Structure formats: structure tokens, C-alpha cells
Amino acid sequence: MEEKKFKVIIVEDAKLELKGTEEIFRHEIPNAEVIGTAMTEGEFWPLMEEQQPDMVLLDLGLGGSTTVGVDICKNIFKRYKGVRVLIFTGEITNEKLWVDVLNAGADGIILKTGELLTKTDVQAVIDGKKLVFNYPILERIVERFKLSVTNDSKRQEAIINYDIDEYDERFLRHLALGYTKEMISNLRGMPFGVKSLEKRQVDLINRLFEHGEQSGVNATRLAVRALQLRILDLDNLVPDED
């Protein structure tokens, strides 16, 4: 059975890489028809007006700028419904850029390292699959995922091991955010006065510090200790809504 044809526009600002990418399509993905290539944003938009493709293969670094590709991606999704965008980039260490372009609506990212561009990845995007990545980026994502799960697990263990209840966590979190005990006692749903919070602080110092370390521990050092033990999550250090 003959595979369904689809149309592609390639956006790549390095002439040799553009030629190499066209060769990959010609030899490895024969059911793709490359209907146009662009080396700049200025060349790209007229191509889109002329004939809408099924997919844009988009390099992120155009003319020395890494943000142009992100902007192009955003505009494709605003102006051309149903067009898939697969990123093909040499930005192999710029993780923030990957996040930006995924937030802009990209269907996947293929790094110009390792396995490069394959028919399987291109076809997956055409078939509507989201989050299509090649091995180098998948490896990085899995490492981050493992680290995140490990840290979440350590936090749960610390909460159990140090007998941290909801009010302990709220108290410590707001101390870490620079709140005074007076400010914390005025939070909605915090049923403790300043004196009670002072007692809670002493109790937490006794729980979180070894016997010989407890002397002279102030609120700031207590909050830092809670962060070190992962009782508090630095990525979710936000105040309660008043």
C-alpha cells in the first residue's frame, strides 16, 4: 500500500545543512514532497502564503538569533491551523529554548546530534503525535524526570521522618519567604498567635537539628534547614493566598 503523500517546507539558514536535510527527505522519506525551502524568516512567510504545507521543519537559530524560530512557531499556530511544526535544531544544550518552542506549540524537537532526522519521527508528527523527540533530548528529559521523582520522594520521606504537619509546612514556607511570625499569624486559616508560633519554631528546631546544633538557631537558619532537608520545595515556594 502506497503511503500518503504530505507537503513540507524546510526552514534552515545554513546552506550545507539545508542541502543535507533535503537529501534525507529525498532518500529516506519519499512520501514527503518538499514544496519550498527558506533560509530567512523573510523568505519563509511568502512560501506559506503560496502553498500551505502539512508540516514545517524549522531550525531555531536563524541569522544568529535563537528566538526567531520560536516567534515563527507561535505565528504558524496562530495563522495556519493544522500545520505541524517539527523543530530540527543544533541548539543541543539550550534547554530553555526547547521549553520556549514547546510552549509556542511545536509538535516535537529533533536535535542535530545522534540519530538525526528519521522517517519514523517525521511520520509520527504528520500522524498527529505530540512530543516527538530523538534520543539525545529523550535522554535529557528522562534524567530530569528521574531527578524530579527522586526529589519528590525525598521530600515525602522527610515529611514523615520529621513528623511535619500541614501547619509546620505553612509556617516554614512563609518563614523562607521572609514573613514575620506576626504576618504568619494573620494568614487566613492559620489558627495560631505569635506565642504559639514561637513555641512551634522551638519545637521544629528540636526536630530538624541535632542536639548539639540547636543553640542559636534563628528563623532564617530554620527555613534554610527545611530547604536542605527538602521539607520545602524550592520550585513551589509561594505564599498562601490571603
Secondary structure, DSSP 8 states (H G I E B T S, - for coil): -----EEEEEE-S-HHHHHHHHHHHHHH-TTEEEEEEESSHHHHHHHHHH---SEEEE-S-BTTBSHHHHHHHHHHHHHSTT-EEEEEES--S-HHHHHHHHHTT-SEEEESSTT---HHHHHHHHTT-SSEE-HHHHHHHHHHHHHHHHHHHHHHHHHHHTT--HHHHHHHHHHHTT--HHHHHTSTT----HHHHHHHHHHHHHHHS-GGG-TT--HHHHHHHHHHTTSS-GGG------
